[in-house]
Amino acid sequence: MADAIVLLLAGGSGVRLGGDIPKQYIEIEGRMIIDRCIESISKCELISGIQIVADSTWREHILDTCLNKEFILGFSDPGENRALSILNGLNDLANDHPEDTAVIIHDAARPLVSDKLLCECIEGLVQYDGIMPVLPMKDTVYYKGDNGLELLERDRVCAGQAPEAFRLGVYLKAYQSLGKEKLLNIKGSTEPALLAGLRIGTIEGDESNFKITTKEDLERYRIIIEHSNF
């Protein structure tokens, strides 16, 4: 397998968090969230570089402030939603990298990702077309049917996380096969792969690898940074 590359999604507006600055560009203890995310990714020895999906207005600022800028391969344009942003990034990567390249989809708003989790995602591609970290459901899970609530098997239900790893060639074809209209309704990074019939394996997720979405998440992250050497 060729070198692994992270496609880092940083094009979102962060509207659920509020404020004028997208969440990935908020500074905590003097460093942007995306900067610490890039540093976390750079610690994984299996990863050779990062392609960032980011609006052009933020690219110079990322390069000016990032402590690991040598890891940045380039930038891709954000799409109308997450799926189309990923497609833009995949098309850019396909111009310079072979089909068997391992591509890891990750969110800039998940800055506490560990090198262990990243490496396990990449290593899992030996057996599968894609790998997703998952967390078990802690609560009893129900399905709202036409006749009321139905009970689901909690042991068979899980919550997915990023990073998610795929082989570039088959993953790009999965997106291309759907077309723009269908991609506008796609929510998760693994959904197109499953729709294309790719074999997706799972690994154990990491509770500390949370996504900063709400003000409570941001405060949790702030406390972690204030009490660490990160």
C-alpha positions as CSV (number, residue, x, y, z in Angstrom):
1,M,0.0,0.0,0.0
2,A,1.2,3.5,-0.8
3,D,1.7,6.2,1.8
4,A,-1.3,7.3,3.8
5,I,-2.7,10.8,3.5
6,V,-5.2,12.7,5.7
7,L,-8.0,14.6,4.0
8,L,-8.8,17.2,6.7
9,L,-12.2,18.8,6.6
10,A,-12.1,22.4,7.7
11,G,-14.6,24.1,5.4
12,G,-17.6,24.1,7.8
13,S,-19.2,27.2,9.2
14,G,-19.6,25.9,12.7
15,V,-23.1,27.5,13.0
16,R,-24.2,25.3,15.9
17,L,-21.4,26.7,18.0
18,G,-22.4,30.3,17.3
19,G,-20.0,33.3,16.9
20,D,-18.3,34.8,13.9
21,I,-15.4,32.4,13.5
22,P,-15.8,28.8,12.4
23,K,-15.0,26.5,15.3
24,Q,-11.9,25.0,13.8
25,Y,-10.2,28.4,13.7
26,I,-11.0,29.4,17.3
27,E,-7.9,30.0,19.3
28,I,-7.5,28.3,22.7
29,E,-4.4,29.0,24.7
30,G,-2.9,30.9,21.7
31,R,-3.3,28.2,19.1
32,M,-6.1,27.5,16.6
33,I,-8.0,24.2,17.0
34,I,-7.0,23.2,13.5
35,D,-3.3,23.8,14.3
36,R,-3.4,21.3,17.2
37,C,-5.3,18.9,15.1
38,I,-2.6,18.9,12.4
39,E,0.0,18.4,15.2
40,S,-1.9,15.4,16.4
41,I,-2.0,13.9,13.0
42,S,1.7,14.5,12.3
43,K,2.6,12.2,15.2
44,C,1.4,9.1,13.2
45,E,4.4,7.7,11.5
46,L,2.3,6.1,8.7
47,I,1.0,9.4,7.5
48,S,3.0,11.3,4.9
49,G,0.9,14.4,4.5
50,I,-2.4,16.3,4.9
51,Q,-4.7,17.8,2.2
52,I,-7.0,20.4,3.8
53,V,-10.4,21.3,2.6
54,A,-10.7,25.0,3.6
55,D,-12.1,28.2,2.3
56,S,-9.5,30.3,0.5
57,T,-9.9,33.1,3.1
58,W,-8.4,30.9,5.8
59,R,-5.6,29.2,3.9
60,E,-2.9,31.9,4.4
61,H,-3.7,32.1,8.0
62,I,-3.4,28.3,8.4
63,L,0.1,28.4,6.8
64,D,1.2,31.4,8.8
65,T,0.3,30.0,12.2
66,C,0.6,26.2,11.7
67,L,3.6,24.7,13.6
68,N,3.6,21.6,11.3
69,K,3.1,23.4,7.9
70,E,5.6,21.1,6.2
71,F,3.0,18.3,6.5
72,I,0.4,20.3,4.4
73,L,0.3,19.0,0.8
74,G,-2.2,21.5,-0.4
75,F,-5.8,22.8,-0.2
76,S,-9.1,21.8,-1.7
77,D,-12.3,23.8,-2.1
78,P,-15.2,23.2,0.2
79,G,-18.4,21.8,-1.4
80,E,-22.0,22.5,-0.6
81,N,-22.0,19.9,2.1
82,R,-19.6,17.4,3.7
83,A,-19.9,14.8,1.0
84,L,-19.1,17.3,-1.8
85,S,-16.2,18.7,0.1
86,I,-14.8,15.2,0.4
87,L,-15.3,14.6,-3.3
88,N,-13.4,17.8,-4.1
89,G,-10.5,16.6,-1.9
90,L,-10.5,13.1,-3.4
91,N,-10.4,14.5,-7.0
92,D,-7.4,16.6,-6.1
93,L,-5.6,13.7,-4.4
94,A,-6.3,11.4,-7.4
95,N,-4.3,13.8,-9.6
96,D,-1.1,13.1,-7.7
97,H,-1.5,9.8,-5.9
98,P,-2.0,6.1,-6.8
99,E,-5.3,4.4,-6.3
100,D,-4.0,2.2,-3.5
101,T,-3.2,5.3,-1.4
102,A,-4.8,5.1,2.1
103,V,-6.9,8.2,2.6
104,I,-8.1,9.1,6.1
105,I,-11.1,11.4,6.4
106,H,-10.9,13.5,9.5
107,D,-12.5,16.6,11.0
108,A,-10.4,19.6,12.0
109,A,-12.9,20.0,14.9
110,R,-11.6,16.6,16.4
111,P,-8.1,17.9,17.5
112,L,-7.5,15.3,20.1
113,V,-7.2,12.3,17.7
114,S,-4.4,9.9,18.8
115,D,-1.6,8.5,16.6
116,K,-2.7,5.1,17.8
117,L,-6.2,5.5,16.4
118,L,-4.9,6.8,13.1
119,C,-2.4,3.9,12.7
120,E,-5.1,1.3,13.6
121,C,-7.4,2.8,10.9
122,I,-4.6,2.5,8.3
123,E,-3.5,-1.0,9.3
124,G,-7.1,-2.2,9.1
125,L,-7.1,-1.6,5.3
126,V,-5.1,-4.8,4.9
127,Q,-8.4,-6.7,5.3
128,Y,-11.1,-4.2,4.3
129,D,-11.9,-1.4,1.8
130,G,-12.6,1.0,4.7
131,I,-12.2,1.3,8.4
132,M,-14.4,3.2,10.9
133,P,-13.8,3.6,14.7
134,V,-17.0,3.0,16.6
135,L,-18.2,3.5,20.2
136,P,-20.8,1.2,21.9
137,M,-24.2,2.6,22.8
138,K,-24.5,3.3,26.5
139,D,-28.2,3.8,26.6
140,T,-31.0,1.5,25.6
141,V,-31.8,2.2,21.9
142,Y,-35.3,2.4,20.4
143,Y,-36.7,2.8,16.9
144,K,-39.7,5.0,16.3
145,G,-41.9,2.8,14.1
146,D,-45.4,3.5,12.7
147,N,-46.9,1.6,15.7
148,G,-44.8,3.2,18.4
149,L,-41.4,2.3,19.8
150,E,-39.5,-0.8,18.9
151,L,-36.5,-2.1,20.8
152,L,-33.2,-2.5,18.9
153,E,-30.3,-4.8,19.9
154,R,-28.0,-2.4,21.7
155,D,-25.0,-4.7,21.3
156,R,-25.4,-4.5,17.5
157,V,-25.7,-0.7,17.4
158,C,-22.8,1.7,17.5
159,A,-21.8,5.3,17.0
160,G,-19.3,6.0,14.3
161,Q,-16.3,8.4,14.6
162,A,-13.7,10.0,12.4
163,P,-11.0,9.3,11.3
164,E,-12.3,6.9,8.7
165,A,-9.8,5.2,6.3
166,F,-10.3,4.1,2.7
167,R,-8.4,3.2,-0.4
168,L,-8.4,6.2,-2.6
169,G,-9.4,4.6,-5.9
170,V,-12.5,2.6,-4.8
171,Y,-13.6,5.3,-2.4
172,L,-13.5,8.0,-5.1
173,K,-15.5,5.7,-7.5
174,A,-18.1,5.2,-4.7
175,Y,-18.7,9.0,-4.6
176,Q,-18.6,9.4,-8.4
177,S,-21.3,6.7,-8.8
178,L,-23.8,8.6,-6.7
179,G,-23.9,11.9,-8.5
180,K,-24.4,15.4,-7.0
181,E,-28.1,15.1,-6.1
182,K,-27.6,12.0,-4.0
183,L,-24.4,13.3,-2.4
184,L,-26.3,16.4,-1.2
185,N,-28.3,14.0,1.0
186,I,-25.3,12.1,2.4
187,K,-24.4,12.8,6.0
188,G,-21.5,10.5,6.9
189,S,-18.2,9.8,5.3
190,T,-18.7,6.0,5.2
191,E,-22.2,6.1,3.8
192,P,-21.2,6.3,0.1
193,A,-18.8,3.4,0.6
194,L,-21.5,1.3,2.1
195,L,-23.9,2.2,-0.7
196,A,-21.3,1.1,-3.2
197,G,-21.0,-2.3,-1.5
198,L,-17.5,-1.8,-0.1
199,R,-16.4,-3.9,2.9
200,I,-16.1,-1.7,5.9
201,G,-14.4,-3.0,9.1
202,T,-14.6,-1.4,12.5
203,I,-12.1,-0.8,15.3
204,E,-12.6,0.4,18.8
205,G,-13.2,4.2,19.0
206,D,-11.8,6.6,21.5
207,E,-14.0,8.7,23.9
208,S,-11.4,11.4,24.1
209,N,-11.6,11.9,20.3
210,F,-14.7,14.0,20.5
211,K,-15.9,16.5,17.9
212,I,-16.2,20.1,19.0
213,T,-19.8,21.0,18.0
214,T,-21.4,22.8,20.9
215,K,-20.3,25.4,23.4
216,E,-20.1,22.6,26.0
217,D,-17.7,20.7,23.7
218,L,-15.5,23.8,23.3
219,E,-15.4,24.3,27.1
220,R,-14.4,20.7,27.6
221,Y,-11.6,21.1,25.1
222,R,-10.5,24.3,26.7
223,I,-10.2,22.6,30.1
224,I,-8.2,19.7,28.6
225,I,-5.7,22.1,26.9
226,E,-5.3,24.3,30.0
227,H,-4.4,21.2,32.1
228,S,-2.1,19.6,29.6
229,N,1.3,20.2,27.8
230,F,-0.4,20.1,24.4
